[in-house]
Amino acid sequence: MTPQKPGSQASRRHFLGLVGLGTAAVAGGPLLAGCSEKPTSSGTAQDLDKLSNLVPTHKDLAQGIKPDIVGTRPVPDGYISYPGTLVDAITEKPGTSGKEITAMTPAWGPAPPGVAQSAYLQAVNAELGTPVNFTIQDGNTYADKLNAMLGARDVPELLCVPSWEVEKIPRFSEAIKVLFEDLTDHLKGDAVNAYPMLATFPTGAWRKAIWNERLAAIPNPTDSPFPYMLFTRKDLLDARGLAVPKSLDELLAAAKQVTDPAKNVWAFSDVFAMIQMYHKTPSSKGGWRLKSDGTPEFKYETPEYRASLEVMAKVYKDGLVHPDLVASRGADANQLFAKNGAIVFHQAGTGIWQGSQAEYQKTNSKLNIQAVPLFSATGGDPLAWGDDDPISYTFIKKGVGKERVEELLRVINWCSAPLGSQEAQLRDFGVAGKHHTPSPNGPVKTELAFKEIANQYFFISGRNPTVGPFPDTPNYVRDALAYYNETVKFLEKDPWDGLKLEMPATYKASQVPLEDKFTDVLRGRRPLTDVDSIVQEWKANGGDEARQLLAKALSEAGR
């Protein structure tokens, strides 16, 4: 199961930057300095090609299942048929101490019940042999909670940090030194053989889990390289006699046709990332590319971004975005789209596709969520944003002791069992008869499953990525792999691929405030003529410093 992957622009909420990490923290003083202090780190770069000796040795499991649809890498393979026979991938309970494990993970939508009220958590914990007690936080405000937790130096034993939140935390690599275990000696090379599920993870995912030239976390490998897609309610388009748009002009024309405030229907959620993609705005390392002379250039400085701003500002001005989303960040765009039909075109992470179709088709048999094929607004081939960054990382609290680290790794290993195992079925579908019912194509979730299962164990583990199978949405895997395999042809090339960058602290701290200023422009609260001054502010608040770091990193890597 894939959770919604919001990407780096998912949340526009203000947050307090992680600042002031230094000798005071190492000496046992406060981890964070006052929020009024200016971050001072100028950033760092690591060449991951030189650290290949730190990663685990890759080893596939013997019970591999042949895929139904082969993905074009980095797109994973797709599985339509559920395995007829399940195996026990792990024969012994991973937990031996009986001591409760504390963990924090994100969720989008209603929070699931805690362990005392959850048959799902109780069942999985019984198999683990050591209970996991989850603190579930709103995924839309997860950066705020992470910042507060890191600042207080009060972290659980297992902490999930989504990859899109990492870039928002200034001096995150220094926080890792202070708060989390070094996992290198536990997992590098053949040491990973003690945890065979972790050994199946792609080597590239492990490389991304290196900080400070050490293996710092367990990666949760991505099963889609795309941070955003544009989805449509094809059933609503069909009812209006409209085709799925194949160009920006067609999209904007359809938007005006479907918007009908009297019937509580609007065309769009916030689709600014997709509008940028259609105009081929750069996205590498958060929005960078190289000019023809080799100089790093950020998206704010490009004509493609300016054109995107103008289009999106007009979309807002024309009243094509649902007003609840314009007025409040608290509105649930996924529900407005998939359940209510109040939005016809919705920008979201890839993970909402199957989950929303499965949940809401129960009450709407005509529901048909489909992806709008990627196109270019400026001619030529389209540009697809994307990367192979893990979905998230699991960090282990520092100081718990060697035996506890090994127990926690065994638990993570159990939670990472692959498709075709009893462990994976329990993790993904819960208890037979309670959380799922059998079908010829595999288990189908019940209402209790949608209430209690929120990817809790998924977010403290990982797995060798796959797509499907999903018996309750039999067309999904074919539809998704068709989109993925076509779109991956246009994946943007990252000039800094293979380099681990810790961007300057000032640059990170200014990201959300500056994005909020562009949001004010989009929504008509500031004029488009203010863009130049916002860009100058960006340059002065870490933009030019980041440019220097990116240029230096390429030079030192011999590129």
Residue pairs with C-beta under 8 A, 6 or more apart in sequence:
1 354
1 355
1 428
1 455
1 458
2 223
2 224
2 350
2 351
2 354
2 355
2 391
2 467
3 106
3 108
3 351
3 355
3 391
3 455
3 458
3 459
4 108
4 139
4 334
4 348
4 349
4 351
4 352
4 355
5 164
5 222
5 224
5 227
5 349
5 350
5 351
5 391
6 108
6 139
6 140
6 162
6 164
6 227
6 348
6 349
7 164
7 227
7 228
7 273
7 349
8 164
8 167
8 168
8 227
8 286
9 272
9 273
9 515
10 139
10 140
10 164
10 349
11 140
11 141
11 142
11 143
11 329
12 329
12 512
12 515
12 516
12 519
13 140
13 141
13 143
13 144
13 329
13 512
14 512
14 513
14 516
15 143
15 144
15 147
15 168
15 512
16 35
16 144
16 147
16 148
16 151
17 35
17 39
17 147
17 168
17 169
17 170
17 505
17 508
17 509
18 32
18 147
18 150
18 151
18 169
18 170
18 171
18 172
18 175
19 32
19 33
19 35
19 37
19 38
19 39
19 170
19 171
19 505
19 509
20 30
20 31
20 32
20 33
20 34
20 37
20 39
21 31
21 32
21 171
21 174
21 175
21 178
22 174
24 30
24 33
25 31
25 153
25 174
25 178
26 177
26 178
30 151
30 153
31 150
31 151
31 152
31 153
31 175
31 178
31 179
32 150
32 151
38 506
39 170
39 171
39 504
39 505
39 506
39 508
39 509
40 505
40 506
41 170
41 171
41 174
41 502
41 504
41 505
42 504
42 505
42 545
42 549
43 501
43 502
43 503
43 504
43 505
43 507
43 545
43 546
43 549
44 173
44 501
44 502
45 499
45 500
45 501
45 502
45 549
45 552
45 553
45 556
45 557
46 210
46 213
46 499
46 500
47 498
47 499
47 500
47 556
47 557
48 207
48 208
48 210
48 498
48 499
48 500
49 498
51 207
51 210
51 213
52 207
53 188
53 189
54 184
54 188
54 210
54 213
54 214
54 215
55 188
55 203
55 206
55 207
55 210
55 215
56 187
56 188
56 189
56 191
56 192
56 198
56 199
56 201
56 203
56 206
57 189
57 190
57 192
57 193
57 199
58 199
58 200
58 201
58 202
58 203
59 192
59 193
59 196
59 199
59 200
60 200
60 464
61 89
61 196
61 197
61 200
61 418
63 87
63 89
63 418
63 420
63 421
65 79
65 83
65 419
65 420
67 77
67 78
67 79
67 466
68 77
68 78
68 79
68 80
68 81
68 468
68 477
69 77
69 78
69 79
69 80
69 477
69 478
69 481
70 77
70 78
71 77
71 78
71 467
71 481
71 484
71 485
72 484
72 485
72 488
72 489
74 204
74 222
74 225
74 388
74 488
75 224
75 225
75 481
75 484
75 485
75 488
76 223
76 224
76 465
76 466
76 467
77 466
77 467
78 466
78 467
78 468
78 477
78 478
78 480
78 481
79 419
79 466
79 467
79 468
79 469
79 477
80 468
80 469
80 474
80 477
80 478
81 441
81 442
81 469
82 441
82 442
82 443
82 469
82 471
83 419
83 420
83 442
86 420
86 421
86 422
86 425
87 420
87 421
87 422
88 421
88 422
88 423
89 197
89 417
89 418
89 421
89 422
89 423
89 424
90 197
90 413
90 414
90 417
90 421
90 423
93 127
93 128
93 129
93 130
94 128
94 129
94 130
94 407
94 410
94 411
94 413
94 414
95 101
95 128
95 129
95 130
95 131
95 407
95 410
95 411
96 129
96 130
96 407
97 130
97 403
97 404
97 407
98 129
98 130
99 130
99 404
100 130
100 131
100 132
100 133
101 130
101 131
101 132
101 133
101 157
101 158
101 408
101 411
102 133
102 135
102 156
102 157
102 158
103 132
103 133
103 134
103 135
103 156
103 157
103 158
103 159
103 160
103 456
103 460
104 134
104 135
104 136
104 137
104 145
104 149
104 155
104 156
104 158
104 159
104 160
105 134
105 135
105 136
105 137
105 160
105 455
105 456
105 459
105 460
106 136
106 137
106 138
106 139
106 142
106 160
106 162
106 459
107 136
107 137
107 138
107 139
107 454
107 455
107 456
108 138
108 139
108 140
108 334
109 332
109 334
109 335
109 454
110 451
111 136
111 138
111 454
112 118
112 120
112 136
112 451
112 452
112 453
112 454
112 456
113 451
113 452
114 121
114 133
114 134
115 121
115 122
115 125
115 131
115 133
115 134
118 452
119 430
119 431
119 434
119 435
119 448
119 452
120 430
120 431
120 434
120 435
120 448
120 449
120 452
120 453
121 132
121 134
121 452
121 456
123 426
123 430
123 431
124 132
124 426
124 427
124 457
125 131
125 132
127 414
127 423
127 426
128 411
128 414
130 407
130 411
132 158
132 411
132 456
132 457
132 460
134 456
135 156
136 454
136 456
137 145
138 145
139 162
140 329
142 162
142 165
143 165
143 168
143 169
146 161
146 165
146 169
147 169
149 155
149 159
150 169
150 175
150 179
153 178
153 179
155 179
155 180
155 395
155 397
156 397
157 396
157 397
157 400
157 404
157 408
158 394
158 395
158 396
158 397
158 408
158 412
158 460
159 180
159 394
159 395
159 397
160 392
160 393
160 394
160 459
160 460
161 217
161 392
161 393
161 394
161 395
162 391
162 392
163 208
163 389
163 390
163 391
163 392
163 393
164 227
166 172
166 393
167 286
167 503
167 508
167 511
168 508
168 511
168 512
169 175
169 508
170 504
170 505
170 506
170 508
170 509
171 502
171 505
172 211
172 502
173 211
173 212
173 502
176 211
176 212
176 216
176 395
177 212
178 398
179 395
179 397
179 398
180 216
180 217
180 395
180 396
180 397
180 398
181 395
181 396
181 397
181 398
181 399
181 400
181 405
182 214
182 215
182 216
183 214
183 215
183 216
183 217
183 218
183 396
183 405
183 409
184 214
184 215
185 191
186 405
186 406
186 409
187 195
187 198
187 215
187 409
188 215
192 198
192 199
193 199
194 406
194 409
195 409
195 410
195 412
195 413
196 413
197 413
197 414
197 416
197 417
197 418
197 463
198 218
198 409
198 412
198 413
198 416
198 462
200 416
200 418
200 463
200 464
201 219
201 221
201 416
201 462
201 463
201 464
202 221
202 388
202 464
202 465
204 388
205 219
205 220
205 221
205 222
205 388
205 390
205 462
206 215
206 219
207 498
208 219
208 388
208 389
208 390
208 500
209 215
209 216
209 217
209 218
209 219
209 390
209 393
210 216
210 500
211 217
211 500
216 393
216 395
217 393
217 394
217 395
217 396
218 393
218 394
218 409
218 412
218 461
218 462
219 390
219 392
219 393
219 462
220 390
220 391
220 392
220 393
220 394
220 458
220 459
220 461
220 462
220 463
221 390
221 391
221 462
221 463
221 464
221 465
222 388
222 389
222 390
222 391
222 465
223 391
223 465
223 466
223 467
224 350
224 351
224 467
224 484
225 386
225 387
225 388
225 484
225 488
225 491
226 350
226 384
226 385
226 386
226 484
226 487
227 273
227 349
227 385
227 386
227 387
228 273
228 274
228 277
228 347
228 348
228 349
228 385
229 274
229 347
229 348
229 349
229 350
229 353
229 371
229 372
229 483
230 271
230 274
230 345
230 346
230 347
230 371
230 372
231 337
231 345
231 346
231 347
231 348
231 352
231 353
231 369
231 370
231 371
231 372
232 244
232 344
232 345
232 346
232 369
232 370
232 371
232 372
233 337
233 338
233 341
233 343
233 344
233 367
233 368
233 369
234 244
234 368
234 369
234 370
235 366
235 367
235 368
236 258
236 265
236 341
236 344
237 243
237 244
237 254
237 258
237 344
238 368
240 257
240 258
242 254
242 257
242 258
243 250
244 370
244 372
244 373
245 251
245 253
245 254
245 372
245 375
246 373
246 375
247 375
247 377
248 275
248 278
248 311
248 375
248 377
251 345
251 372
252 311
252 315
254 267
254 344
254 345
255 267
255 268
255 315
255 320
255 344
255 345
256 267
256 318
256 320
258 265
258 267
258 344
259 265
259 266
259 267
259 319
259 320
261 319
264 340
264 342
265 341
265 342
265 343
265 344
266 319
266 320
266 321
266 322
266 323
266 342
266 343
266 344
267 320
267 321
267 343
267 344
267 345
268 315
268 320
268 321
268 322
268 343
268 344
268 345
268 346
268 347
269 321
269 322
269 325
269 333
269 336
269 337
269 343
269 345
269 346
269 347
269 348
270 321
270 325
270 333
270 347
271 312
271 315
271 345
271 346
271 347
272 308
272 312
272 347
272 522
273 347
273 385
274 347
275 308
275 311
275 312
275 315
276 283
276 299
276 304
276 305
276 308
277 283
277 374
277 382
277 383
277 384
277 385
278 308
278 374
278 375
278 376
278 377
278 382
279 304
279 305
279 307
279 308
279 311
279 377
279 378
280 304
280 376
280 378
280 382
280 383
281 287
281 299
281 302
281 304
281 305
281 308
282 288
282 289
282 297
282 298
282 299
282 302
282 304
282 492
283 299
283 385
283 492
284 387
284 492
284 493
284 494
284 495
284 496
285 494
285 496
285 501
285 503
285 550
286 503
286 511
287 298
287 299
287 300
288 296
288 297
288 298
288 299
288 495
288 496
288 550
289 296
289 297
289 299
289 302
289 495
290 296
290 297
290 495
291 297
294 551
294 554
295 547
295 551
296 546
296 547
296 550
296 551
298 538
298 543
298 546
298 547
299 305
300 534
300 535
300 538
300 543
301 535
304 378
306 531
307 377
307 378
309 518
309 521
309 522
309 528
309 531
310 528
311 377
312 522
313 521
313 522
313 523
313 524
313 528
315 321
316 326
316 522
316 523
316 524
317 524
322 331
322 333
322 336
322 342
322 343
324 331
324 336
325 331
325 333
325 336
326 523
333 343
333 346
333 348
334 346
334 348
334 352
334 356
336 342
336 343
337 343
337 344
337 346
337 348
337 356
338 346
338 352
338 356
338 357
338 359
338 360
338 367
338 369
339 356
339 360
339 363
339 364
345 372
350 480
353 369
353 371
353 476
353 480
354 470
354 473
354 476
354 480
356 369
357 367
357 368
357 369
357 473
357 476
358 445
358 470
358 472
358 473
359 450
360 367
361 367
361 472
361 473
362 447
370 479
371 479
371 480
371 483
373 483
373 486
373 487
374 382
374 384
374 486
374 487
374 490
375 382
376 382
376 383
381 489
381 490
382 487
382 490
383 490
383 492
384 487
384 488
384 490
384 491
384 492
385 492
386 488
386 491
386 492
387 494
390 462
392 459
394 412
394 459
394 460
394 461
394 462
396 405
396 408
396 409
400 408
411 460
412 460
412 461
412 462
413 461
414 423
415 423
415 427
415 457
415 458
415 460
415 461
416 461
416 462
416 463
417 423
417 424
417 427
417 463
418 424
418 463
418 464
418 466
419 466
419 469
424 463
425 443
427 457
427 458
428 453
428 458
429 435
429 436
429 443
429 445
429 449
429 453
430 436
430 445
430 448
430 449
430 452
430 453
432 438
432 443
434 446
434 448
434 449
435 445
435 446
435 448
435 449
435 452
435 453
436 443
436 444
436 445
436 446
436 449
437 443
437 444
437 446
438 444
439 471
441 469
441 471
441 474
442 469
442 471
443 471
444 471
444 472
445 453
445 472
467 477
467 480
467 481
467 484
468 476
468 477
468 480
469 477
470 476
470 477
495 554
495 559
496 550
496 553
496 554
498 557
499 553
499 554
499 557
501 549
501 550
501 553
503 542
503 546
503 549
504 542
504 545
504 546
504 549
505 542
506 541
506 542
506 545
507 541
507 542
507 543
507 545
507 546
508 542
509 541
509 542
510 538
510 541
510 542
510 543
514 534
514 537
514 538
514 541
517 526
517 530
517 534
517 537
518 531
518 534
520 526
521 527
521 528
521 530
521 531
521 534
